[in-house]
Amino acid sequence: MRLSTTAKNIYAKIRQETTKLGDLRKIAKDIKKDHDLAMELWSTSDYLSRHLAILIMDNKLITQEVIDLLDNDIQNHEPEERIQLIDWLMANQLSKDKKTIALMESWENSSSTLQRRLFGTIRHD
């Protein structure tokens, strides 16, 4: 995906080694919801960009198909990063909407280990 000027500027800003998750929350607060920008940042495959993308996604636009895409992309990260990204997705998006909560409740037998992890998490809450 070709990045817009806005996405390029944000990507350059957060690629710094000094960027922390709290910094991403501040940037997300300024952006608010911007699903298109989120998907652009997600497309970079960068760990921190994906964290920011999760924060600015519009949970009303998150479908099983989108989750499957995100899940598939997360699988390309190192194991520790995978867990952090999927947990961040659950905490900041999936657990915020009845529709996505219902999706998580259907993942008991998912072929995705990450989706089964989220199913187990919500079953124990």
N, C-alpha and C positions, 0 to 999 in steps of 0.2 A: 504494500500500500504506500502510495506517495503521501508524504506528510505535508500538511498545511504549514504556513508560516507560524501560526500559533503553536501547533504541535512541535515544530522544530525548536522554537524558542524555549518551550517548557522542557523538552527532552534535553536540550543542552544545559539547562539550569539544574536539572535533577541528576544528571550524570556525574556530578561531582562526588568524590569519595566522602565528603563531609555531610552529605544529605542524609537526614534521619527520617524515620517514619513520621515523627511529629512535624517536620518541615513539610512533608507531603500533605498532612492534614490541613496546614495553614494554606497551602496552595489550593487545595480542594475547596476550602471554605470560600476563597475568592472566586473560584470558577463556578461553584454550586453544581448543578446537574448539567452535563453536556455529553450525551451518549455518543455522538459522532466523534467528538474529541477523545473520549475514553477509548473508543475502538481504534482510533489512530495511534494513541499511545500504546495500547495493547499490542498492536502490530509490530512494534519495535523489538519485541521479545525481551526487552530489558526488565530485569527484576523490579527495580524501583518504579519504572514507568508503569508496570502492570499494577503495582500497589496503588499508585495515583489513579489509574484508570478505574480500578474497582471503586474508589471513593466517589468518582464523578459519574458513574453509570446511572442511568435512569432505571430503577428496578421495575418499572411498569413495562419496560421493553425487554426484560430478561425472560426468555422462554427456555424450554428444554433444549432446543436447538442451539441457542446461544450458550447455555451452560455446557453442552457437549463440546462446543468449539473451545471454550475457555478451558475446560477440563483437559482436552486433548493437548492444548498448548502448554498447560501447566506441567504435563507429563514430561516435557523436555527440560525442565529445571532439575537441579540437584535435589535429592530427597528432602533435605531440610527446607529448602526454598519452596518445594511443592506443598509441604504441610503449612507453611506460613501463608502462602498465597490462597490455598483453599480455605483455610480458617478465616483469613481476612475477608474473603468473598462471602463466607457464611455470615460473619459478624456484621459486616458493613452493607450487605445487600440482601442476601437470601433470607435472612431471619427478619427482615423488615416488612415483608409483604405476604399476605395470606396465600396468594397464588404460588409464590416460590416456596413457602413453607410446605404447602401441599405437595409440591414436586419433591422436596426433600423426603417427605414421608413415604414416597413411592420408591425410594432407592434401596430398599432392603436387599434386593437381588440384582442390583445394577452390575453390569460387567465392569464398571469403573470402581477401582478400590477407593478413589477419592470420594466418589459419591456415596459409597457404602459407609465410609468414615463419617460423612456428614449425617447420614441416616442414623448411625449409632450415637452421634453427638446429640441430636435432637430428641432421640428416644430416652436419653438419660437425663434430660433437663426437667 
